[in-house]
């Protein structure tokens, strides 16, 4: 048994395949995950006692979900698995963790971050009303608790997840009021050469869209979101949009799921001192890694959507590849043929990623057009107007300086849901490229946490 202390953070597709590769090489890695069960977001397992079958729960991804879960079940006795554990900070060689309110530290010699991604959001006027969710939140409600976020749900945003979650709700018997996509059809047609890098995945996406049309769900492309309708007392009552033809349309609903692709969870890598780079295709900051998953910090590696958004299939390949990179750095033998196979697969998937970014672009102009009264930061209830005044009155043209003046990004979400949109508002107000505005630096704790304290007798 190899003795190097290796820690993997995240038990999704990348983390599980990484652990599997390390176990095969004679290691017993520590696998830490904040969820109670393995699978990550896309293959999230249902709670104990729930009996929905794989086809019902995962749809077209049922076979892949089953395979990953069975792989983990075989691994469980061969790894040090620590579920329900949040890594909230790190220092060189040591992680700070909390589980059920109890704090602990974990030392490491090699750290592999498979932290995944969360929803990428742009504000819309009224999105602070009760009944507004992210696409990922809507999906978790369905997978974990078999409930819909509302009686009548609108799905709005852009990207494959928009159609996947809407289709999952349709299959579960929920009432889908409409699917509203900011991307026009012309963008998808233009992206076809890149999307054909994975024809099977493209066909699956087309089938999801066909299912929505067949069920007579209203699907509008090239829309501009205007407002989530409702009030603070009763929450969401509808949405108002501008259609591709320039007509104003209102859709009644009691819940809205929003999302524009995903953003990587880079906070731990940032705290470790890893370099990030600006990705022009997706217009966001990504972790800078080499083709095998090495970061700029020795002994720290990354794989899956936490480093580059390429989806679950790519995460499995990246998990195997990053494990081999670590083994190479430890002077352990690796299968060169298997390594080249993973690299080739990821090259194809990266081409598809670029196609998705072209077909479903991040609508940065939406942030520029936000009315001053619209809320940007839901945690601190900071409006677009307040953020613009930090630029015009205080000269805060950099995102962390604007955060200090306005409190955007200081709430419970630590900027997960507002920092990228806030950067777009700042860039538009300052008349500069969003890359010049920079990115919000990671801060500990990376997520809200609770600590148990002992009462001291007087």
Secondary structure by P-SEA (a helix, b strand, c coil): ccccbbbbccccaaaaaaaaaaaaaccbbbbbbcccccccccccccccccccccccccccaaaaaaaaaaaaaaaccccccccccccccccccbbbbccccccccccccbbbbcccccbbbbbcccccccccccaaaaaaaaaacccccccbbbbbcccaaaaaaaaaaaaacccccbbbbcccaaaaaaacccccccaaaaaaaaaaaaaaaaaccccccccccccccccccccccbbbbbccccbbbbbbccbbbbbccccccaaaaaaabbbbbbbccccccccccccccccccccccccccccccccaaaaaaaaaaaaaaaaaaacccccaaaaaaaaaaaaaaaaaaaaaaaaccccccccccccccccccccccccaaaaaaaaaccccccaaaaaaacccccccccccccaaaaaaaaaaaacccccccbbbbbccccccbbbbbbbbcc
